[in-house]
Amino acid sequence: MAIRPQPALRSYHKKMIPGNEVRLLTAGADPGDRAPAPGSLRLVQALVNTLNAETGRDLLGTAAEAAAWLAAARLLSPGSALTGPQQAALLELREATRQVLGGHTLRRDDPAAASRLTMALAPCRLTLAVDPAGGVRLVSADHDPFSRVIGGIAAAIAEAATAGTWARLKCCPGRRCGWAFYDRSASSRSRWCSMQVCGARAKMRAYRDRQAS
């Protein structure tokens, strides 16, 4: 029996591939009411946002829930199951990605984060697919379904890096936040998922710290 996602879950309804509607579920609404990342990068964004640190909601909390999310994102066939170690690997990929996005926010290199994400993506193998018109794209070369999941994420990251959009996907540093957002500002210096939420909270804490010192 296919595992179906709960209809109440919030989601982005965007086209990952022209002509192919994909429902990307997230664990909450975007705090800043921002549009999702462009192209396949929104898949990476949605993966990171399967955890809502403020409410504790985790769409990948169990192996069955993780399989349902992957099926909804069309990375896994409906009705497929994940093992415990596969779910753990998916969680590690999510948090490794979040750590790298934190470096994007702070505009600094993070060798440890880069190494962690490299290791999380290591199980996949990618190859070039050439279409009749001469276009090329990275696709998974794995036969194992879960390795193909990892490959799909890796290909999305590689595509975004080539397009120059990868560094604009960031992670909010607010307390109990970590929400992934796409920075469309001209200077690419947005720091908070929402200035009205995490930004305001940070300013208030800084003000109180100054008054206490």
N, C-alpha and C positions, 0 to 999 in steps of 0.2 A: 504493500500500500504506500502511495506517495505521501511524504511528509509535507503538509501544507502550512505555509506561514500564517500566523494569526492576522486576520484582516484589520485589526485595530492598530497594527504597527505603522508608524509614520514611515514614509518612503519618498525617494525621489523617483519620478517617472520620466526618465530621459532615455534617449537613444544612444546606446553604447556603439552600435554599428548601424549605419544607414538602413532603414527599413526593418530594424529589429528592436522592438520595445523590450526593455529590460527593467524590472522593478528592483531597485536597490533599497533595501530596508535599513533604517538607522534607528538608534535607540532613543531618539528624541528629535524635536524640531531644532533647526539651526538657531542658536541664540541671537545671532545678529541678522537673521533673515537674509542671509547672503545666498546667491545662486550657487549651485554646486560647481565643482571644477569642470573644465571643458574636456570633451572627448572621453577616452577610456580612463583618464586620471580620476574621474568621479568614482570609479570602482574602488580605487585605492582609498579615496576619502571615505567612502561608505564603509569599507572594512574597518578603518580606524574608529569610525563612529558607531560601530556595533556595541560599544560600551559607553554608557552614560555615567560618568564618575559621580555626578551629583546625586542621582537617584539610585545608583547601583544596578540599573538595568543592563543586562548583558545578553545580547542576542546569540552569543556563542557559548553560553554558560554550560551547556551540556553537549555531548556528542550529537544527540538528536537535533537540538536547536541549531548547532553549527551546520549540520547537513541540510537542514531546511533553509538556512540563509544562503548557502552556496547554491542550492537548487533554484531559489528565487532569483539569484544573480546569474543563473544559467552557466555556472561554473561546474556544476555537478548534475547528473541526471536525476530527475524526480524519483524519490523512493530509494535513493542510494543512502548508505550508512557510512558513518565514520567510526573508526576505532578510537579508543582513548588516547593513544599516542598521536594519532592524526589530529584530533581536536587540540591537544597540547601544542603541536607544531603550528597549527593555525593561530592559536593565541600568541605564541611567540612571534610569529610573523607580524601580527597586528601590533604588538607592543614594540617590536624592533622598528617597525615603520614609524610609530608614534615618536620614538626617540629621535629618529632622523629628522622628522618634521619639527621637533623642538629645536634642533640646530638651525633649521631654516628660519624659524622665528627669531632666534637670537643672532642670526647672521654670523655664525661662527662654525668653523670646522669641528667635527666631533669624531675622531678616529674610532673610538670605542663603539659609537652608534653605527658608523659605517660598517665596521667589522661584524657587528651583531646582525645587521640586516643582510649582509652578504652571506653569512652562515645560514640565516633563515631561508634564503632563496636558493641555497646550494642544491637541494634535492631535485631541482628541475633542469631540464635540458631544452634549449631553444634552438630553432632553426629558422631560416628565411623561407617564406612562401612567396612565390612570384605569380602574379595574376596575368591573364592573357594580355592586358593592356601594358604590361611592363612594370606595374607597381609592385613593391615588395613590402612585406611586414613580418615582424617576428611572431612566431607561433610556437606552441609547445611541441616538442618532438617525443614526448613521453607516451607510453601506452598505459601506465598506471593512472587511474582517474585522479587520485589525490595529487600526484606529481604534476598532472596537467592543471590542477587548480593553482598550485604554486607558480607554474609557468605562466598562467594567465595574468597573475599579479605582476610577475617579473616583466612580462611584455608590456603591460600598461605603464610601469615605471620607466622602462627604456624608451617607450614612445614619447612620454612626457618630457624626459630629459632631452631628447632630440628636438622636441618642439619648443623647448625653453620654458615650459610651464611647471616643471617639477619643483623648482625652488620656490614657487609661489604657493605651494600647498604647505600649510603651516599648522602648528599645534599650539593651542592657547595655553600659556603658562599659569593661568589662574588656578588658585587653590581648588582642589576637587573638580577640575575641569578637564583639560587635555583634549578638548574638542578640535577636530581637524576642520580648517576653513581655507578657502581659496582667496588669496589676496589679489584683488584687481586694482588696487591703488596705483597711481602713476609712479610713485616712488618705491613701491613694493616694501613698505616699512610698517605695515599694519602688524600689531602685536597681539591684540585681544580678539577673541571670537566676537565680542560685542563690547563697545565702549560703555554702553549703558548697564552692562552686567559685570563682567569680570574687570573691565577697565575702571569702572566706578568703585568697585570693591577694593581694588589695589590702591587707588588714590585715597580712599578713606583710611585704609590701614596705614599708609605712609603718613597721612596727617596725624593719626593717633600716635604713631611712633614718635613723630617730631614733638608732639605736645607732652609726651611722657618723658622725653630726654631732657 
